[in-house]
C-alpha cells in the first residue's frame, strides 16, 4: 500500500479539490482502472436506461455471469466518488468481478452527480432504480424476490439508505453490501483526524465533495448520515468491508455496531494496512482480491447460491483481515 501511495505522489497529479469539477471527473475516469485486476469477460454485459421520478433516464449497466436454469438474483450497485465524480465506467471491472464471483446479476447505476444535481437527487435516483428493478427485473432475467443493494464510499452510503427505505416500504432485501460507507454527518471521528493526509482520501477532498453535494444543515439528514436514522431495526443483513487506514473506518464500525445492537446480522471485515479505494487496486493490493472473494461469498450466502469458483484463500490473503 505504501508503494502505491508513493507512486501516486511521484506522479504529481494535481489534487482533485484543486480542479474544476469537469476536470476532476475526467482525471478520476482516466485513473480508475490503472490498478484494477484484468477485466473479467462475461457472457452478457448490456447498457440500460432506468427512469427516474422526474422523467430523466438514468444510465445503468447490466452484468450477467451466465445462462441460468432459473432467474438470477440481482445486486444493485452504487459507485463511489463523493457524490461528485465516478460513473458506471469507473466501476466496470469491480462490478464484473462481483457478478463473476457471486454468480448473480449486477446492475450498476449511473445516478446523477453534484453539483449539477445536489442532495437528495442521488438518494432519489437510487430508490427509483431499486423500485424499477422490482417491477421490471423479470424482463432482464432476474428474480426480484432475491435482491440486494451495495456500493463503495458514497455508493455505500446510498446503499445503506436504500436498505432503510426498503424496510420502510416493506421490500425485503437479501443483503446490503457496504464497502467503506460514509455514515456520519460530520468528519469528527478520530480516524478522520488520524488519516486526514497521506492516505489516498484526504480531508480537503472530502470537504470538496460534500460542499458540492449538500449544505451544512442538510448533513443532519439521515439520508446523508445513516447513523442518524431514527432506528435501524429490521433492516437487511449487512456485509461491511472497511479499510484500516481510512478516514471513514470509525463511522463504518459505528454503523456496524448500531446494526448489531438492533439485532441485524452483520459480517464486518476490516482489511489491515490498506486505504480508501483499495477495493479497486487488485493488480497491486492482494487485500483487494481477498475483499472481492469475501463480498461475493456474502452475496452467494444471502442469495442461497452454491460457490461457483471454489477458490480457497491462500495464507497471504487469509492474513489480510482481522
Order of alpha helices (4+ residues) and beta strands (2+ residues): alpha-alpha-beta-beta-beta-alpha-beta-alpha-beta-alpha-beta-alpha-alpha-beta-alpha-beta-alpha-alpha
